[in-house]
Amino acid sequence: MHSLRSFLKRSDLIEAKVNYVVKELGYPLSTFVVFPSCLVFTLQRMKLRLGMVPYLKGKVKAISSVLVCSDQHFVTHYVNRHPDGPKHWEDLKKQLLCE
């Protein structure tokens, strides 16, 4: 019974991640064919990183580029390169803490 609950919990998490990427952000379902390992990241990490994409104005070619890098690399190469990036990054973190 424990393994069934674990499986159901994992399937709920996967569904939440897919819904976020496809329904909320508008990425095609094929995103998961090209980059299936994105499902290993936490939903919080996905929301934080992908929440910055609209502010990066074309600097992000694929979601994999913002998900796989270290926090330091992400902040240095994505957040800090946008004039309002650090403020938006902090706002996103605060927003996610309130969810």
Backbone torsions as a table, in degrees:
resi	resn	phi	psi	omega
1	MET	NA	-37.4	-179.9
2	HIS	-61.7	-42.0	-179.4
3	SER	-66.6	-32.7	176.8
4	LEU	-65.7	-43.7	177.9
5	ARG	-62.6	-41.1	178.6
6	SER	-62.9	-43.2	178.9
7	PHE	-62.6	-45.2	-179.8
8	LEU	-64.2	-38.9	178.2
9	LYS	-63.9	-44.8	179.0
10	ARG	-64.1	-39.5	179.9
11	SER	-67.7	-33.9	175.3
12	ASP	-65.2	-40.2	178.4
13	LEU	-65.8	-42.6	178.2
14	ILE	-62.4	-43.3	179.0
15	GLU	-62.2	-41.0	178.9
16	ALA	-63.6	-40.4	179.5
17	LYS	-66.6	-45.3	179.3
18	VAL	-62.8	-44.8	178.8
19	ASN	-61.0	-41.1	179.3
20	TYR	-61.8	-50.2	-176.2
21	VAL	-68.0	-42.2	-174.8
22	VAL	-85.0	-52.5	-173.4
23	LYS	-81.0	-42.3	-177.1
24	GLU	-83.5	-39.0	-177.1
25	LEU	-96.1	-18.8	177.2
26	GLY	84.0	13.8	175.6
27	TYR	-73.8	151.5	178.4
28	PRO	-73.2	154.8	177.8
29	LEU	-59.5	-27.0	179.7
30	SER	-63.5	-13.8	174.8
31	THR	-53.5	-37.2	-177.7
32	PHE	-79.1	-16.9	173.9
33	VAL	-77.6	-43.1	-179.3
34	VAL	-71.9	-37.4	-174.5
35	PHE	-137.5	66.0	-177.1
36	PRO	-64.6	-26.3	-178.2
37	SER	-70.0	-7.4	176.4
38	CYS	-62.9	-20.7	179.6
39	LEU	-71.2	-11.8	178.0
40	VAL	-79.9	-17.9	179.9
41	PHE	-77.9	151.6	179.0
42	THR	-68.6	154.7	177.9
43	LEU	-62.6	-35.6	178.7
44	GLN	-62.8	-45.1	178.2
45	ARG	-61.5	-42.9	179.6
46	MET	-61.3	-44.5	-178.9
47	LYS	-66.1	-41.3	179.0
48	LEU	-64.2	-53.9	-175.1
49	ARG	-67.0	-49.0	-176.6
50	LEU	-72.7	-21.0	174.6
51	GLY	-67.7	-19.3	177.5
52	MET	-84.7	-20.5	-173.7
53	VAL	-53.8	-45.1	-180.0
54	PRO	-60.1	-27.2	-179.9
55	TYR	-83.9	-10.7	-177.0
56	LEU	-91.2	-3.9	171.2
57	LYS	40.3	69.1	173.5
58	GLY	81.6	0.4	179.9
59	LYS	-80.5	-12.7	-179.6
60	VAL	-106.7	118.9	-179.3
61	LYS	-87.6	-34.5	-177.7
62	ALA	-146.0	149.8	-179.0
63	ILE	-64.3	-25.2	179.0
64	SER	-59.9	-35.1	-177.3
65	SER	-65.0	-28.6	179.3
66	VAL	-94.3	-20.2	-178.7
67	LEU	-86.2	-37.6	-171.7
68	VAL	-83.1	-21.3	-176.2
69	CYS	-74.5	161.4	178.7
70	SER	-68.4	163.3	177.6
71	ASP	-59.6	-43.9	-179.3
72	GLN	-61.5	-45.8	178.8
73	HIS	-62.4	-44.2	-178.9
74	PHE	-59.5	-47.5	-178.9
75	VAL	-65.1	-44.8	-178.3
76	THR	-66.0	-46.3	-172.3
77	HIS	-92.8	-16.2	-179.3
78	TYR	-119.7	-56.9	-174.5
79	VAL	-65.5	-52.5	-173.9
80	ASN	-72.7	-13.4	179.8
81	ARG	-83.3	-10.3	177.3
82	HIS	-102.5	135.6	-177.4
83	PRO	-53.9	-40.0	179.1
84	ASP	-100.8	9.6	-175.9
85	GLY	-56.1	-52.4	-178.5
86	PRO	-60.1	-38.7	179.0
87	LYS	-66.9	-45.6	179.9
88	HIS	-63.5	-39.2	178.8
89	TRP	-60.5	-45.8	178.5
90	GLU	-65.3	-40.5	178.0
91	ASP	-62.3	-41.6	178.2
92	LEU	-62.4	-43.8	-179.7
93	LYS	-63.0	-42.8	178.3
94	LYS	-63.5	-42.8	-179.9
95	GLN	-60.9	-43.6	-178.9
96	LEU	-69.4	-30.8	177.5
97	LEU	-67.6	-27.7	-179.0
98	CYS	-82.8	-13.5	-177.9
99	GLU	-73.6	NA	NA
